Amino acid sequence: MNYPIKYQFAKDQNEKVININDLENTPEIRKKQYFCFSCNQPVTPVLGKTRQKHFRHLVSGVCSVETYLHNLSKRLFYQIYSQCLENNLSFDIELSRKEICVTCEDLDITCDLGKTPVRFSLTDYFPLIFLEQPCDGFIPDVLLLNENGEKIFIEFAVTHESTEEKLLYGNRVIEFDVSNEKSLQPIMDRLLSQTNPQIKFENFKSPKPQKVMRTQCNKKFLFFMLKNDGSAYILQDTPKKYRYRLNRGDISYSKLVTEFKYSIDTTYVNEVIDAHNEGCLIKNCFLCRYHAKNEFRDIEDPPIFCKFLKKTIKSTYAVSCQYYRPDSEVFKTYIVTDFWELNSDNEIQNPFKV
């Protein structure tokens, strides 16, 4: 939203930026001279109680708002940053850093927790500042440097953004979208945040992700479980419950399901086939030469029709079936349609679970 320009700022005879809100209505203040950042004509402070404080031109004429905002922006940044360096104060930037939960890293589970802001002190890293100093064939509004030759261009875009050539050169650029005097508040706050849509950070590397540990997590994952008797199922639960399940001692093979193929049931069949191909002791009707899909089943019905026994069965029936015959020619191109539904808790109802 664009707010009207009230000429909140002017400069004194020493080119110092003056904020009208810092002035008191005294005779001494009125005797001082102030000048416009655009036309360089004298302005006088209006400090009455009935109207908003502002600087008023003494002589009417053409004054460019664009020039006023642009000249003000770079002078204000230069002045405040220089004061921070002189007084050992911090002028910060705030970049977004990814957080990753590694509580279950031993299970090959890491969770992206989103991004959080992290602060860096510009004044600690860049103790040198220049106003409109030529650099690398460009003239940035403000240039920050350090002893290692690292640099940051500070640019203020009132109507024109930085050129593509400047951005592609590779130097880090912080660009302000300045539409009014309120846009300059981050400079006065000494904090430039990547979360501010009016400030762009170009050619900055993302901070290294932060690893965190959480004491409790209710996030659920899919785990393929193979029992000692050869039966297999998919467990949908938390890593804590997964560890508890492993500790019962009847699981011969298990893994986190990381690749979701078309649907949950297709994923289950692929995990069954993979376990068989890896040499695991697994008995499952989806591997058997005598199985067929139960075409006309309801969700509660068994998913398999056994062509040998002439009846519908669960996939784990193979564990005790004397006619079970795994045949790679049958299952090597197997594709299953979806047999799955969700219950009221949005949990998967697994027709293959024993």
C-alpha positions as CSV (number, residue, x, y, z in Angstrom):
1,M,0.0,0.0,0.0
2,N,1.4,3.4,-1.0
3,Y,1.2,6.2,1.6
4,P,1.4,9.8,0.6
5,I,4.8,11.5,1.0
6,K,4.8,13.9,3.9
7,Y,8.5,15.0,3.6
8,Q,9.3,13.5,6.9
9,F,13.0,14.0,6.3
10,A,15.3,16.7,5.2
11,K,19.1,17.4,5.4
12,D,21.0,20.1,7.3
13,Q,23.9,22.1,6.1
14,N,26.3,19.2,6.9
15,E,24.2,16.7,4.7
16,K,23.0,15.0,7.9
17,V,19.6,13.3,7.6
18,I,17.1,14.9,9.9
19,N,13.8,13.2,10.9
20,I,11.0,15.7,11.6
21,N,9.8,13.5,14.5
22,D,13.1,14.1,16.3
23,L,12.6,17.9,16.4
24,E,11.0,20.0,19.1
25,N,9.1,23.2,18.5
26,T,11.8,25.6,19.8
27,P,13.2,28.9,18.5
28,E,16.6,27.3,18.1
29,I,15.3,24.6,15.8
30,R,13.5,27.2,13.7
31,K,16.7,29.2,13.2
32,K,18.5,26.2,11.6
33,Q,18.5,25.6,7.9
34,Y,17.2,22.5,6.2
35,F,17.1,21.4,2.6
36,C,15.1,19.0,0.4
37,F,16.7,15.8,-0.7
38,S,15.2,16.2,-4.2
39,C,15.5,19.9,-5.2
40,N,18.0,21.1,-2.6
41,Q,15.7,24.0,-1.9
42,P,15.3,25.3,1.7
43,V,12.5,23.7,3.7
44,T,11.1,24.6,7.1
45,P,9.9,22.3,9.8
46,V,6.1,22.3,10.5
47,L,5.8,21.3,14.1
48,G,2.3,22.3,15.0
49,K,-0.1,20.0,17.0
50,T,-3.0,20.1,14.6
51,R,-1.2,18.8,11.5
52,Q,1.2,15.9,11.1
53,K,4.8,17.1,11.4
54,H,6.6,17.6,8.1
55,F,9.1,19.7,6.2
56,R,7.5,22.4,4.0
57,H,9.1,23.9,0.9
58,L,9.6,27.7,1.3
59,V,9.4,28.2,-2.4
60,S,6.9,26.3,-4.5
61,G,8.4,24.5,-7.5
62,V,8.9,21.1,-9.2
63,C,10.1,18.5,-6.7
64,S,10.5,14.8,-7.7
65,V,9.2,12.4,-5.1
66,E,11.3,9.7,-6.8
67,T,14.5,11.7,-6.4
68,Y,13.5,12.6,-2.8
69,L,13.0,8.9,-1.8
70,H,16.1,7.7,-3.6
71,N,18.5,10.3,-2.3
72,L,17.0,10.0,1.2
73,S,17.2,6.2,1.3
74,K,20.9,5.9,0.5
75,R,21.8,8.8,2.8
76,L,19.8,7.4,5.6
77,F,21.3,4.0,5.3
78,Y,24.8,5.4,5.0
79,Q,24.3,7.6,8.1
80,I,22.8,4.9,10.4
81,Y,25.2,2.2,9.3
82,S,28.2,4.6,9.9
83,Q,26.8,5.5,13.3
84,C,26.6,1.8,14.2
85,L,30.3,1.3,13.2
86,E,31.4,4.4,15.2
87,N,29.4,3.4,18.3
88,N,30.0,-0.4,18.2
89,L,26.3,-1.1,17.5
90,S,25.0,-4.0,15.4
91,F,23.2,-3.5,12.1
92,D,21.7,-6.9,11.3
93,I,20.3,-8.9,8.5
94,E,17.9,-11.8,9.0
95,L,18.0,-14.8,6.7
96,S,15.8,-17.9,6.6
97,R,17.4,-21.1,7.7
98,K,15.9,-24.5,7.3
99,E,15.4,-26.6,10.5
100,I,15.7,-30.4,10.3
101,C,14.7,-32.8,13.0
102,V,17.3,-35.6,13.4
103,T,15.7,-37.3,16.5
104,C,15.1,-40.4,14.3
105,E,18.2,-40.2,12.2
106,D,19.2,-43.7,13.2
107,L,16.1,-44.9,11.3
108,D,17.1,-42.8,8.3
109,I,14.2,-40.5,9.1
110,T,14.8,-36.7,9.0
111,C,11.9,-34.2,9.0
112,D,11.9,-30.8,7.4
113,L,10.5,-28.4,10.1
114,G,10.3,-25.4,7.8
115,K,12.4,-22.2,8.0
116,T,13.2,-20.0,10.9
117,P,15.0,-16.6,10.9
118,V,18.6,-16.3,11.9
119,R,20.5,-13.0,12.4
120,F,23.9,-12.0,11.2
121,S,25.6,-8.7,12.0
122,L,26.5,-6.8,8.9
123,T,28.7,-4.5,10.9
124,D,30.7,-7.4,12.2
125,Y,31.4,-8.7,8.8
126,F,31.5,-5.5,6.8
127,P,33.3,-2.7,8.6
128,L,33.7,-0.5,5.5
129,I,31.0,1.6,3.9
130,F,31.0,3.8,0.8
131,L,28.4,6.0,-0.8
132,E,28.1,5.6,-4.6
133,Q,31.5,4.1,-4.9
134,P,32.3,2.5,-8.3
135,C,32.9,-1.2,-8.1
136,D,33.2,-3.9,-10.7
137,G,31.9,-1.6,-13.4
138,F,28.8,-0.7,-11.4
139,I,27.9,2.2,-9.1
140,P,25.9,0.8,-6.2
141,D,23.9,3.2,-4.1
142,V,25.8,2.0,-1.0
143,L,28.8,-0.4,-1.0
144,L,29.8,-2.5,2.0
145,L,33.3,-4.0,2.0
146,N,35.6,-6.0,4.3
147,E,39.3,-6.7,4.4
148,N,38.8,-10.0,2.5
149,G,37.4,-8.2,-0.5
150,E,33.9,-9.4,0.1
151,K,31.2,-6.9,-0.9
152,I,27.5,-6.2,-0.7
153,F,25.6,-3.8,-2.9
154,I,22.8,-1.9,-1.2
155,E,20.3,-0.7,-3.8
156,F,17.1,1.4,-3.4
157,A,14.5,0.8,-6.1
158,V,11.9,3.6,-6.2
159,T,10.8,3.1,-9.8
160,H,13.7,1.1,-11.3
161,E,15.0,-2.2,-10.0
162,S,18.6,-3.4,-10.3
163,T,19.6,-4.3,-13.8
164,E,19.8,-8.0,-14.7
165,E,23.5,-7.4,-15.6
166,K,24.2,-6.3,-12.0
167,L,22.4,-9.2,-10.5
168,L,24.0,-11.8,-12.8
169,Y,27.5,-10.5,-12.1
170,G,27.4,-12.5,-8.8
171,N,27.9,-9.9,-6.1
172,R,25.5,-10.0,-3.2
173,V,22.8,-7.4,-3.5
174,I,20.2,-6.2,-1.0
175,E,17.5,-4.2,-2.7
176,F,14.8,-2.2,-1.1
177,D,11.5,-1.5,-2.8
178,V,10.9,2.1,-1.6
179,S,7.4,3.3,-2.3
180,N,7.2,5.8,0.6
181,E,8.9,6.9,3.8
182,K,7.4,4.0,5.7
183,S,9.5,1.7,3.6
184,L,12.6,3.0,5.4
185,Q,11.6,1.7,8.8
186,P,13.8,-1.4,8.6
187,I,16.9,0.9,8.2
188,M,15.9,2.8,11.3
189,D,15.3,-0.5,13.1
190,R,18.7,-1.7,12.0
191,L,17.3,-5.0,10.8
192,L,16.9,-6.1,7.2
193,S,14.8,-9.4,7.1
194,Q,14.4,-11.8,4.3
195,T,10.8,-12.2,5.5
196,N,10.1,-8.6,4.5
197,P,8.6,-8.7,1.0
198,Q,9.9,-5.2,0.3
199,I,13.5,-6.4,0.7
200,K,15.2,-8.7,-1.8
201,F,18.4,-10.7,-1.1
202,E,20.2,-11.6,-4.3
203,N,23.1,-14.0,-4.6
204,F,23.1,-14.9,-0.9
205,K,23.8,-18.5,0.1
206,S,21.2,-20.1,2.4
207,P,22.5,-20.6,5.9
208,K,23.5,-24.2,6.8
209,P,20.4,-26.2,8.0
210,Q,20.0,-26.3,11.7
211,K,19.7,-29.8,13.2
212,V,17.3,-30.1,16.1
213,M,16.2,-32.9,18.5
214,R,12.6,-33.2,19.6
215,T,11.6,-35.1,22.7
216,Q,8.2,-36.0,21.3
217,C,6.9,-36.5,17.7
218,N,3.5,-37.7,16.6
219,K,4.3,-37.8,12.9
220,K,3.5,-41.1,11.4
221,F,5.4,-43.0,8.7
222,L,5.0,-46.2,6.7
223,F,7.2,-49.2,7.7
224,F,7.3,-52.5,5.9
225,M,7.4,-55.3,8.4
226,L,8.3,-58.9,7.8
227,K,7.7,-61.4,10.7
228,N,9.7,-64.5,11.4
229,D,7.0,-66.7,10.1
230,G,7.2,-65.0,6.6
231,S,4.1,-62.8,6.9
232,A,4.4,-59.2,5.9
233,Y,2.4,-56.0,6.6
234,I,2.8,-52.2,6.5
235,L,2.8,-50.4,9.8
236,Q,1.7,-46.8,9.8
237,D,2.8,-45.3,13.1
238,T,5.3,-43.1,14.8
239,P,9.1,-44.0,15.0
240,K,8.6,-44.5,18.8
241,K,5.9,-47.2,18.1
242,Y,8.1,-48.6,15.3
243,R,11.0,-49.1,17.8
244,Y,8.6,-50.7,20.3
245,R,7.4,-53.1,17.6
246,L,10.9,-54.1,16.7
247,N,11.7,-54.8,20.3
248,R,9.1,-57.6,20.5
249,G,11.6,-59.8,18.7
250,D,9.4,-61.4,16.0
251,I,10.5,-59.2,13.1
252,S,13.1,-60.6,10.8
253,Y,13.2,-57.7,8.4
254,S,11.9,-54.1,8.3
255,K,12.4,-50.9,6.5
256,L,11.1,-47.3,6.2
257,V,9.0,-47.0,3.1
258,T,10.5,-44.0,1.2
259,E,9.1,-44.6,-2.3
260,F,5.4,-44.4,-2.7
261,K,4.4,-46.1,-5.9
262,Y,0.9,-45.1,-7.2
263,S,-1.0,-46.2,-4.1
264,I,-0.5,-47.8,-0.7
265,D,-1.5,-51.2,-1.9
266,T,0.8,-51.1,-4.9
267,T,3.6,-49.9,-2.6
268,Y,2.9,-52.9,-0.3
269,V,3.1,-55.4,-3.2
270,N,6.4,-53.8,-4.5
271,E,7.9,-54.1,-1.0
272,V,6.8,-57.8,-0.9
273,I,8.5,-58.4,-4.2
274,D,11.6,-56.5,-3.2
275,A,11.9,-58.5,0.0
276,H,11.6,-61.7,-1.9
277,N,14.2,-60.6,-4.4
278,E,16.6,-59.7,-1.6
279,G,16.4,-63.3,-0.3
280,C,14.2,-62.7,2.7
281,L,12.1,-65.5,4.0
282,I,8.7,-64.2,2.9
283,K,5.5,-66.0,2.1
284,N,2.8,-64.0,0.4
285,C,0.0,-64.8,-2.0
286,F,0.9,-62.0,-4.3
287,L,4.1,-64.0,-5.1
288,C,2.2,-67.2,-5.8
289,R,1.5,-68.6,-9.3
290,Y,-2.1,-69.5,-8.2
291,H,-3.2,-66.0,-7.1
292,A,-5.6,-63.6,-9.0
293,K,-7.1,-60.3,-8.0
294,N,-10.5,-60.4,-6.3
295,E,-12.2,-58.2,-8.9
296,F,-15.6,-57.8,-7.2
297,R,-14.6,-57.3,-3.6
298,D,-15.8,-54.8,-1.0
299,I,-13.3,-53.1,1.1
300,E,-13.6,-55.6,3.9
301,D,-13.2,-58.6,1.5
302,P,-9.9,-60.4,1.0
303,P,-8.0,-59.0,-2.0
304,I,-6.9,-62.3,-3.5
305,F,-8.8,-65.1,-5.3
306,C,-6.8,-68.4,-5.1
307,K,-7.2,-70.3,-8.4
308,F,-6.0,-73.5,-6.7
309,L,-8.3,-73.4,-3.7
310,K,-11.1,-71.6,-5.5
311,K,-11.8,-69.1,-2.8
312,T,-10.9,-65.6,-1.7
313,I,-8.0,-65.2,0.8
314,K,-5.7,-62.7,2.5
315,S,-2.3,-62.3,1.1
316,T,-0.7,-63.8,4.3
317,Y,-2.6,-67.0,3.8
318,A,0.5,-68.3,2.1
319,V,2.3,-68.6,5.5
320,S,0.4,-71.8,6.2
321,C,-0.6,-72.9,2.6
322,Q,1.0,-76.2,1.4
323,Y,0.3,-75.2,-2.2
324,Y,2.1,-71.9,-2.1
325,R,4.5,-71.6,-5.1
326,P,6.3,-68.3,-5.7
327,D,6.7,-67.6,-9.4
328,S,8.6,-64.5,-10.7
329,E,6.9,-64.7,-14.1
330,V,3.6,-63.9,-12.3
331,F,4.7,-61.0,-10.2
332,K,7.5,-59.3,-12.0
333,T,5.2,-56.9,-13.8
334,Y,2.5,-56.8,-11.1
335,I,0.3,-53.7,-10.9
336,V,-2.5,-53.5,-8.3
337,T,-5.4,-51.1,-8.2
338,D,-6.3,-49.2,-5.0
339,F,-7.8,-51.3,-2.1
340,W,-7.4,-48.7,0.6
341,E,-9.6,-46.5,2.6
342,L,-9.2,-44.1,5.5
343,N,-10.9,-44.4,8.8
344,S,-12.2,-41.5,10.9
345,D,-8.7,-40.8,12.2
346,N,-7.4,-40.5,8.7
347,E,-5.4,-43.7,9.2
348,I,-4.9,-46.2,6.4
349,Q,-7.0,-49.3,6.6
350,N,-4.6,-52.1,5.5
351,P,-6.3,-55.1,4.0
352,F,-3.0,-56.9,3.9
353,K,-2.2,-56.5,7.6
354,V,-2.1,-59.7,9.7
